[in-house]
C-alpha cells in the first residue's frame, strides 16, 4: 500500500545559499544555511510564515541545528567551529541566545554533528578525529560528562552524524569510514560497533522506542539495527545517490529520507518498503524532517541546494 503526500507550500529562496539543516519544535521549523542567518517558520499557520530571523547567528554559516523534543532548547554549529545555544522565550515565543559551548574550543573540526536530549539538558557532539562528546548544558560550567573514543589517541574517523536515544541511555555515531558505534551513557563505554555500511555515514537516528537504529550515507542504503543485540536486521534500498538525512515518524512506523538525488522517500519499516517518493528538485536535499502532527495527516519538510523549504501533507480522504 502506497501513501500519497501533496506539496502544500514552498518558501522559495528562504535562504541565500544551500540550506544544510532543519530542526522542528511543536510550533515551528528552524533552518540554517551557508549564510549567517537562522530562520524560524511558524508551522501552525498553513502559509508557514517567517516568525523570526536571527541574523549573524554564525558568521561563516551553519552546518547543523538541533532542538530538544520539548521545543524549548536549540543548538547550532557553525563552520567557524562555534556552537551556540538558544532558549525559547515562553512569553514572546521567540528564540534568544543562551551563550556558546566554550568547552568545544571553537575551532573548525572540533564540533561537527549535534544532537540534544529530549529535555534539552544534554548535547552530544562529534569531532573530526572520531571522538563523541556529551555535555551537560544545564550546568553553569556546561561541563563535558562523557568523551567517547573511537580510535587510539585521536586517530578515529571523522564523526559525521550523532543521535541521542529518547530514553537518554544511548548515544550513536556515524563516521566517514562507514563505522557506526553505539555507546551506553550510563557506563560510559561502547556497547556496539556495527557493521553493514562501508562508506561515509551521514545520518544516524534512534527509533522513538529506542529499539532500532537507522543509519545511512554514501552507500545509498538505509541500514537498520536491533538495539537488543546490535544485529544488522535489514536494509532499505531505492535512492540513487548519497543519503544525507533521515528521520523517524513519531509512531516509529515510517522513516523519512532525503538524498543527493533530489528525492525524498517515505519507508514502511515493518514492510521494508518505500511507500512514497517525491521530487521537487534535481538538486541535492540536505535535510528532511517530520513535523509534529496537528490535525489530519502527517507532514514533513525538505530543504537543500535549491535554497527553498518545501512542506508536504499526507493526502487523506474525507
Residue, then its C-alpha position, 0 to 999 in steps of 0.5 A: x500500500x502506497x501513501x500519497x503526500x501533496x506539496x502544500x507550500x514552498x518558501x522559495x529562496x528562504x535562504x541565500x545559499x544551500x540550506x544544510x539543516x532543519x530542526x522542528x519544535x511543536x510550533x515551528x521549523x528552524x533552518x540554517x544555511x551557508x549564510x549567517x542567518x537562522x530562520x524560524x517558520x511558524x508551522x501552525x499557520x498553513x502559509x508557514x510564515x517567517x516568525x523570526x530571523x536571527x541574523x549573524x547567528x554564525x558568521x561563516x554559516x551553519x552546518x547543523x541545528x538541533x532542538x530538544x523534543x520539548x521545543x524549548x532548547x536549540x543548538x547550532x554549529x557553525x563552520x567557524x567551529x562555534x556552537x551556540x545555544x538558544x532558549x525559547x522565550x515562553x512569553x514572546x515565543x521567540x528564540x534568544x541566545x543562551x551563550x556558546x559551548x566554550x568547552x568545544x574550543x571553537x575551532x573548525x573540526x572540533x564540533x561537527x554533528x549535534x544532537x540534544x536530549x529530549x529535555x534539552x539538558x544534554x548535547x552530544x557532539x562529534x569531532x573530526x578525529x572520531x571522538x563523541x562528546x556529551x555535555x551537560x548544558x544545564x550546568x553553569x560550567x556546561x561541563x563535558x560528562x562523557x568523551x567517547x573514543x573511537x580510535x587510539x589517541x585521536x586517530x578515529x574517523x571523522x564523526x559525521x552524524x550523532x543521535x541521542x536515544x529518547x530514553x537518554x541511555x544511548x548515544x550513536x555515531x556515524x563516521x566517514x569510514x562507514x563505522x557506526x558505534x553505539x555507546x551506553x551513557x550510563x557506563x560510559x563505554x561502547x556497547x556496539x560497533x556495527x557493521x553493514x555500511x562501508x562508506x561515509x555515514x551521514x545520518x544516524x537516528x534512534x527509533x522513538x522506542x529506542x529499539x532500532x537504529x537507522x543509519x545511512x550515507x554514501x552507500x545509498x542504503x538505509x541500514x537498520x539495527x536491533x538495539x537488543x543485540x546490535x544485529x544488522x536486521x535489514x536494509x532499505x534500498x531505492x535512492x540513487x545517490x548519497x543519503x544525507x538525512x533521515x528521520x523517524x515518524x513519531x509512531x516509529x512506523x515510517x522513516x523519512x529520507x532525503x538524498x543527493x538525488x533530489x528525492x525524498x522517500x517515505x519507508x514502511x519499516x515493518x514492510x521494508x518498503x518505500x511507500x512514497x517518493x517525491x521530487x521537487x528538485x534535481x538538486x541535492x536535499x540536505x535535510x528532511x524532517x517530520x513535523x509534529x502532527x496537528x490535525x489530519x495527516x502527517x507532514x514533513x519538510x525538505x530543504x537543500x541546494x535549491x535554497x527553498x523549504x518545501x512542506x508536504x501533507x499526507x493526502x487523506x480522504x474525507 
